[in-house]
Structures are given as C-alpha cells and as structure tokens.
Amino acid sequence: MDLNFSNIYSALLSPIRIIFLPSVKIYWLYLLSSVIITAVFIVWQKIRIKDFHVGNYLSKILSREYWFHKSALLDYKYYFFNTVLFSFYYGYFVLTGASVSAFVNNGLVRLFGVVLYDIPFDSPTVILLYSVLFWLMNDFGRFLAHWLLHKNPFFWEFHRLHHSAEVLNPLTVYRVHPVEAILVNSLGAFFSGTVTGLAMFAFPEKITMVSFLGVNAGIFIFNLYANLRHSNIAIHFPKWLSHIFLSPAQHQIHHSVDIRLQNKNIGVTFAFWDLFLGSLYIPERHETEEITFGLQDAKQEDFENLFSIYFLPFKRIFDMFKR
C-alpha cells in the first residue's frame, strides 16, 4: 500500500469499516447473531435448570469487571493498531486464495491444456462438492497453522500473545501477532486456493459455490456463533456433535491456564482434525463454569505495551539461538 493520504485515511478507518464486511468474524450480523444465540441459551438454561438465576448470569456476562478488565482493554487497543497495521502489510506478506488458485489453474493449463468435461459447471452436485471442499480445506489450513503455533517453539513465542488473554471477548480473536496472522491466513488461503484452482481447471466456464453475502455457506454459518468462542458464555454441543464441530466451550477450554488443556481442541470449525491427532477434548459442563484463562508463566508486563507485543517474540527466539 502506498503511503499517501487516501490510503492512510482508509487504514485508520479499517477498525470501523471491517464491522460491515461479511468476510470478517466481527461483522455486525455475526455479533447480532451471537447476542440472539446467547438469549436463547439463557432461556434454555432457565427451562432446564430450576435454580438457574437469569439476573446473576446477566450480571456475569455484562459486568464492568469483565468488559473493562485490563486484559480486555489491551484487546481493544491492540485491535485498533493491528487492523490498521494489517491494512498496510496484508497485500505484501499474506498469501491470498486468488493468487494460489490462479497459480494452480495456470500451471495445470500449461501442463494439460484446457480440459472440458461433460459434467456441467452449474450442476448442483459440482457446486455442493466444491463448496464443501473449499470449507474443509480452508479450515484444515487454519488448523495446521494453529498446530504449528503450538508445536513449534519459535511460532509459540508469537502465539503466546493470544493465550495471554485473561478474559475472552470477541476482539480477542484479533489479539494475535502479525506473524501469526500471516501464517494462519496464508495457510488457509493456500489450501482453499488450491481447491479453487483445481475447480477452475476442471470447469473453466466459471464454477460457483454455495454462499451467503459472498461468503462460503459453511464459513458463514460458523461465523454466526464464532464470536461466542471468545466469550464467557460456555455453550456446549451434544457429545456426538462435538466430535464433528468444536463448540464455543471446547475452544474456551483451550484457553485454560492449565497447560495440559492448551494443546487440546486446536481446530477452528471441525473437531475431527483433533480427533485424528488425539487432541480432541470434550469438557464436562462443570469444567467450563469457572475457567481461569491465560498463561502460567506469563509476565503481564510483556503484554502491556505495543513495542513489547510486537518485538519481544523476536528477542526470545534470538535468545533461543544463543543457548
């Protein structure tokens, strides 16, 4: 991005503008749907549990101590700086699905030429298959990135910032180091872009996918409840469903200060990636009633200013090489 006045002005507005982008998790409709889901959840709890106190629950999720916690205030500050910064470096460092799909398609065309099949590109079966594969591979790329952030000691230094959150709110999803953002978005784009490139080669007439507001239907549905993953509202799925899709409660347990749980439920949408690797964990309801979030070995002063947040991971990695 050129550093002219127009681009700088646009970048400064990005923290507000992205709330109106359906491709972003904090799109206003997704935030509204989270509120509606929470309301339904509270009603269901009242019906299911005789001594459930609505007032006490509301005071918990609406409390000043929660929304103005020191950790939450850092989330708000970091959200602003990170989204502005992301506006500048996104196009330079982050792999995009469009570039990957074009590379894959062009490479296949050079190797095999244009191949036409008898199956129409607008066949419901083709559209559905492409939509599901795109969703699966995008999620797998993000799972793989998250797995690397936990298993690789160098990447973990960047991911520590996200796990240092002592309370969870929808903006905690932006509490990530730029290196993490580049890795997660690039791997998601690589795998989903590869699927799109293969689809473009197989069906040159312009294949489409099932989508809402320009967003893959599966990702759109996930985003309707995704903000509850970073919240103090522990919504569990039935156990059978928790083996397929990760519930908000399953992600919240991943943020536990208990180091044994921080390597569980690494996936984003789908639970079966964790199931295959043995990292799936389905918590009991009592386990999510009082979770302590954060890091056992965290020094909060490491996360109190933007300079430390951005540059301390590099220093830690440099120190590893010196040992």
N, C-alpha and C positions, 0 to 999 in steps of 0.2 A: 504494500500500500504506500503510495506517495504521501509524503508529509505536507500536503497542502491544507489550507484552512478547511475546505469542504470535507476532506477525509477525517481530519482531526475532530471536527464537529460531529460527524457521523459516528465516530468511535466513542465519543463522550456520551452520545445518546444511546449507545447499544445496550446498557443495563436496563433501560426502559423499553427500547424497541423490541428486544427479544421476547418480552412478555406477550407480544402479539404475533409470534411466529409459531405455527403448529408443529414445526420440526424440533422445537425446544421443549424440554421437560416442564419448565415453569410457564408454559403458555397458559393464558388466563383460563381457558376451558378446562385444562387439566387441574389447575388449582381449584376451580369451582367444583369439579367432579370429586376431588378429594374431600372437600367440605361436605358434599352430599353423601358420600360413602361413610364419612365419619358420623353424620347424623343418623343414617340408617343403622350403623353399627351400635350406636348408643341406644337406640330404640330396641334393637335386638337383644342387647345385654340386659336391658330393663325387663324384657319379657322372659328371658332365660334365667336370670339370677334374681331371686326375690329381694335380697338385701343390697342390690346394686343402687348406689346413690348417684343420680344424674348430676346433681349440684356439685358433689365432690369431684366427679370425673371432669366436669367442665372447668372447675377451678384449677385442676391439674393441667389441662391442655391449653388453658387461656391465661395462666398465671404470668405475672410480670417477671418472676424469678426465672421462668423458662424462656420467654421471648427476649429478655434483656440480660440474660446470663452473659458473662464475659466471653464465653466461647461462641455464643450466638452473635454477639456484637462483632467479633472477628469475622464470622461468616459473612455478615452484611458488608463489612469493609472490604473483605477480600473479593466478594462477588463483584463489587464495582470495579476494582482495579483489574481483576482477572478478565472480566468480559471486555473491558477497554483494551487491555493488552492483547487478548485473543483476536480482536478485530484487526490488529496490525500484523501479527505473525501467522495467522491461520493459513493464508494462501501460500506462504513460503515454506512452511515446515510440515504441515499436515497433509497426508495423502488423502485424496478425495476419491469417492466412488466413481465419479465421471472420468477421471484420468485413468483409473485402473481398468474400467470397462472398455474405454477406447483403446487402451494398450492391448488388452486381451483380444478384443474383436479384430483390431487391425493385424495383430500377429497371426491369428488364425486365418484371416482372409489371404494374407501373403503366402501362408503355407498351403492352403487347400483351395483357395479361390472362394467365390460366393457359392454357397450350397443352398439349394431350395428344397424344402420338404413338402410333401403333400398335406401335412397337418397345417390347418390354417392358424395364423398367429393369434387370431382373436378367439380361438377355441377356449371355452370355459376351463377345460382341463389344463391347457397350457398356461393360462393366466393364473389359475389357482396354484399350480405346481411352482411356477416362477415366484409367486408372492410368498409362498411358504419357505422355499429355499432361500430367498433373499433374507427373510426374517431370521431363519435358523443360522445362516452364515454370518449375518451381522452380529447376532448375539454371541456366536462362537468366537468371533474375533475379539469382542469385548471381554468375554470370559478368559480367553487366552492372555490378553493384556493384563487383566486383573490377577491372574495366576502368576504371571511373571513379576508383577509388582510385589507379590507376597513371597515368592520363592527365590528371587534373585536379590542378594544383599544390596547391590547397588541401586536397583529400582526401588527397593523397600525404603531407602532413605528419602525418596521423593514421595512415596505413598504414606509415610508416617504422618504427614500433614493432615491427610483426610481422616486418619484414625485418631488423631489427637483431639477431635471434637468431643466435648464433654456433655453436650446436649445435641440432639439432632433436629433439624428443621429443613424445609425444602431447599434452602440455599446452601445447605451443607454439601449438596451434590457438586457445587462449584468450588468447594474447599479442596482443590487439587492443584498440585504444582504444574506449571506449564509443560514440563517434561512428561508427566503422567497424562495430561490432556492430549498431547501429541501422540503418545503411544496408543492410548485407548481409541481415539478417533481414527488413527491411521490403520490399525489392525481391523477395526470394524469395517472401514471403507475397503480395505484390501479384499476381505473375504466376500462381502456383499457385492463389491465391484466386479470381482471375478465371476460371480454368478450372473450378473447383468451382462458382462462381456460375452459369456457363453450363450446367453439368451439372444443377444444381438446377432451373434454369428449364426445361430440356428434359425432365427426368424428375423431376417433383415427388414421385413416390412414395418417394423416398429412394434415391439411387444409392449404390452401394458401390464400393470399389476393391480390387484385389488387394493384400493387406497381410500382414505378419508382425509379431506383437506390437503391432499398431496402427500400424505404420509402413509407408508405401508400399513395395511389394516391391522396386522398383528402388533406392530410397534405402537400404533395409535391406541389400541385397546390397553396395552401395557401402560402407556403414559397416563391413562385415566386414573390409575391407582398408584403410579410410580412415586409420587411425592410423599405417600404415606410410608415409604421405606425409610426415609429420613424424617422421622417424626417421633413423638412419644405416644403414639396410638398403635398398640400392638394387635394388629389384625392377623389372625391365623387362618390358614386354609385347612380344609379336611385333609387328613393324613395322606389319603390316596392322591389328592391333587397336589400336595406338597412334594410329591415325587416327580411331578411334571413341571409345575410352575413354583417359583420361590415366592413365598408370601412376604408382606412387609415385616412380619415378626421374625422371619428367618433371616432377613437382611439386618434387622436390628441386633439380633444375637451375634452377628458377625462383627458388630462394632463394640462388643463387650470388652471390658478391660481384661477379662480372663484370656490369657494368651492362647489357651487351648481352643478357644472358640473363634479367634481371629482368622484362623486358617480354614474355617468352615463356611459353607454357602458362598463360594466365590462367584458363582454365576450372577447374571443380571436378571434375565427373564426366566430362562429354563433351568429346572433343577437337575435334569438328567446328566448335564456335564459333570456336576459334582457327584452325582450317583456313580458315574463311571470311574471317577478318580478316588472314591471313598471319602470325599469331603462334605457329603450332604449331612446336614444336621436338622432334625425337626424338633424344635423345643416344645416342652410342655407349657401350658398356659401360665403356670405359676412362675416359670423361669423368666418370663418377659414382663412380669408385673413390676419388678424392681431391678432394672439392669443398670449397672454402672458403666458408662461409656468412657472411652479414652484409652490411653496407653499407660502401662505400669511404669515404664522407665522414662516417661516424658518429662521434660523440663519445660514448664509452660512459658518461661521467658524465651524459649526458642521459637515460639509461635506468636509473640506479642508485637512484632513489627515486621513490615513487609520485606525489609532487607534480609533479616534472618530467614524468613519463609522462603524467599527466592534463592538465596545463596548458601545457606548453611548445609543443605544436602550435598552440594559440590565439595565443600570443605570436608565433610565427613567421608565422602568417597575418596578424596585425596589422601586423607589420613589413613584409610584402609590400605592404600597402595604403599604407604611409607612403612607399615608394620613389617 
